[in-house]
Amino acid sequence: CVVAVANGGTPRSAGLSSRADERLLVEFDEPATAVVPGQYAVFYAGSRVLGGGAIKESWAARPAEAS
């Protein structure tokens, strides 16, 4: 799918996965800037809107996997 962040943001290819706390983890295929808590992300498949929601957390890089 593609994900657009903020009003009028350029849609970027990303993967979505559900978390145990019922939130979604969005992992962009390429680095994305200006992804900050409080903004909204909208998920698309082609021109079809799949859903969206407020961003709660953001990481500059993917957090390290637990060992």
Sequence and secondary structure as in RCSB ss.txt:
>XXXX:A:sequence
CVVAVANGGTPRSAGLSSRADERLLVEFDEPATAVVPGQYAVFYAGSRVLGGGAIKESWAARPAEAS
>XXXX:A:secstr
 EEEESTT   EEEEEEE TTS EEEEESS      TTSEEEEEETTEEEEEEE     SS      
